[in-house]
Structures are given as C-alpha cells and as structure tokens.
Amino acid sequence: MKTIIAISALPNSGKTHGVVAAADHLCMLKGIGKFQVGKYQDFAYYEPKPHEAGMKKVLRRVELVAADGTVKYIGFASEGDSRWFVKHGLDTLTNNGTLELDVIVATCRHYGVTKNELKTWADAYGYDLIWTAPYHACDQKGATPDAVFTDRLNAVFAENMSNLINLLLS
C-alpha cells in the first residue's frame, strides 16, 4: 500500500523539525521491524542562501531491505511551505513518479495550495493519505518551550513515525 503520511500544520509549528527528526531516527536505528537500512540518498531542495546555512531540512529516500531480499522505499520531505516545495520534494523522491515509494513522510500547511498540491499529487500517483500533525507545545501565553523540551518532543514524534511506518510495511 503506497501511503503518504502528511504532516500538516500552521507555519512555524515544527513540521520541518519533526520530519528531519523522523528521517534521522530511522537511519540511526539502522532500520525498523524486519527491515534494515540498505542505503539512503539525500537530495537538495535548492542551493541554500547564506542566511539559511544553519537551517536543517531533509529530502531523503531510504532503501529498507528484509532478510528475504524484499526491498521497501521510504521518503522524507520536510519542506511544505510552498506549492513548489511540496511538488518538487515528491517528484524528486519518486524520480518524477517513476519510482514507487512504499511510504512518504511529507509536510504541508494545514490549508490552501500546499495541502491541495499534496492531495492532488497523491491522487495522480495512487497514494493513500494519512493526515497528522507535528508535536508542538506552547505555554498559556503562546510561547514555545525551551529547545531541550522541543527536541524531546521531536524525538517522541520521530519514534512514533517509525512505529507508523513499520505498521504500514507489515
């Protein structure tokens, strides 16, 4: 079952950080369930501008291999704040629709053109959708907690994404 796990949320609510954490977590574990990470490839969205040098993004395709030789492909696309980023990420991961991935974890805004682009692309290439959101915390005044707490939230999100991907692959 080809599935896109769509991480949908408002701007600046942790979509990118959550997907980066999920991609890194999967590769750090060296696999999930009966599958081991065979190899992975990182792609670039574009050449970063100098002021973006420290921003972490991910556009990664991971090959998972089972002991019996079964191969599964997982993709991660962390940029979902414009229609171009959504389409470019999905097209890059799938070689313009010629490579079927088993699961794609991709971000989009929770409304408008990016959400529509993701759904349109999924429909065109026969992917089911699971909609979810990143883990985002704020205090009563709307302020985001410290970075240590946010990192812990992203680690829990990453572990839960691995569990969901494992479920989809079984």
C-alpha positions in Angstrom: 0.0 0.0 0.0 1.6 3.3 -1.1 1.0 5.9 1.5 1.9 9.5 2.2 2.0 10.5 5.9 1.1 14.2 5.5 2.4 16.3 8.4 0.1 19.3 8.2 0.2 22.4 10.4 0.5 26.1 10.7 3.7 27.9 9.8 6.5 27.6 12.4 4.8 24.8 14.3 7.6 22.2 14.0 6.7 20.4 10.7 10.2 20.5 9.3 12.0 19.7 12.6 9.7 16.7 13.2 10.3 15.2 9.7 14.0 15.8 10.0 14.0 14.0 13.4 12.0 11.1 11.9 14.4 10.7 8.9 17.4 10.8 11.2 15.8 8.5 13.7 15.1 5.8 11.1 18.6 5.9 9.8 20.2 6.0 13.3 18.2 2.9 14.2 19.5 1.3 11.0 16.0 0.0 10.2 12.6 -0.9 11.6 10.7 -4.1 12.1 12.2 -6.8 9.8 13.8 -4.2 7.6 17.4 -2.9 7.8 18.5 0.3 6.2 20.3 -0.7 3.0 21.3 2.8 1.8 19.9 6.2 1.7 20.3 9.2 -0.5 19.9 12.9 0.4 18.8 15.4 -2.2 18.8 19.2 -2.1 15.7 21.4 -2.5 17.9 24.2 -3.8 21.2 25.9 -3.1 20.8 27.5 0.4 21.2 31.2 0.7 23.9 32.3 3.2 21.3 33.3 5.9 19.9 29.7 5.7 23.2 27.9 6.3 22.2 26.6 9.7 18.7 25.5 8.8 18.3 21.8 8.7 16.0 20.3 6.1 15.7 16.8 4.7 14.8 15.4 1.3 15.8 11.8 1.7 15.0 8.4 0.1 15.8 5.4 2.2 16.0 1.8 1.0 15.0 -0.8 3.5 15.9 -4.5 3.0 14.5 -7.6 4.7 16.5 -10.8 5.2 14.5 -12.4 2.4 15.6 -9.7 0.0 12.4 -7.7 0.0 13.1 -4.0 -0.6 10.9 -1.1 0.5 11.4 2.6 -0.1 10.7 5.4 2.4 10.9 9.1 1.5 11.1 12.1 3.7 10.3 15.7 2.5 10.5 18.4 5.2 9.7 21.5 3.1 6.0 22.2 2.8 5.6 25.9 3.0 5.1 26.5 -0.7 3.4 24.6 -3.6 6.7 24.3 -5.4 8.5 22.7 -2.4 5.7 20.1 -2.0 5.7 19.1 -5.6 9.5 19.3 -6.0 10.0 17.1 -3.0 7.6 14.4 -4.1 8.8 14.5 -7.7 12.5 14.2 -6.5 11.8 11.3 -4.2 9.9 9.3 -6.8 12.1 10.2 -9.9 9.1 12.2 -11.3 6.7 9.4 -10.4 8.7 6.6 -12.0 9.8 5.0 -8.7 7.1 3.9 -6.3 7.8 4.5 -2.7 6.0 2.5 0.0 5.8 5.4 2.4 6.5 9.1 2.1 6.5 11.4 5.1 5.9 14.9 3.7 4.9 18.3 5.1 2.4 20.9 4.0 0.5 23.7 5.5 -2.9 22.8 7.0 -4.8 24.8 4.5 -4.5 26.1 0.9 -2.3 25.4 -2.0 0.3 23.2 -0.3 -2.3 20.9 1.1 -4.1 20.8 -2.2 -0.9 20.1 -4.1 0.0 17.2 -1.8 -3.5 15.7 -2.2 -3.5 16.2 -6.0 -0.1 14.6 -6.3 -1.2 11.6 -4.1 -4.3 11.1 -6.2 -2.4 11.3 -9.5 0.1 8.7 -8.4 -2.2 6.4 -6.4 -1.0 7.1 -2.9 -3.3 6.8 0.2 -3.0 9.7 2.7 -2.7 9.6 6.5 -3.1 13.2 7.9 -1.3 14.1 11.1 0.5 17.0 12.7 3.8 17.6 14.4 4.1 17.7 18.2 4.1 21.4 19.1 3.9 22.9 22.5 3.3 26.4 23.8 2.6 27.9 27.2 -0.5 29.8 28.2 0.9 32.9 26.5 1.7 31.1 23.3 5.4 31.0 23.8 7.3 27.9 22.7 9.1 26.0 25.4 12.9 25.8 25.6 14.8 23.9 22.9 15.5 20.9 25.2 11.8 20.2 25.6 11.2 20.8 21.9 14.0 18.3 21.0 12.4 15.7 23.3 9.0 16.3 21.6 10.6 15.8 18.2 12.3 12.6 19.4 8.9 11.2 20.5 7.4 12.2 17.2 10.2 10.5 15.3 9.8 7.3 17.3 6.0 7.3 16.6 6.6 7.9 12.9 8.9 4.9 12.8 6.2 2.8 14.5 3.6 4.0 12.0 5.9 3.3 9.0 6.6 -0.2 10.5 2.8 -0.7 10.7 2.3 0.3 7.1 5.1 -2.0 5.9 3.7 -5.1 7.7 
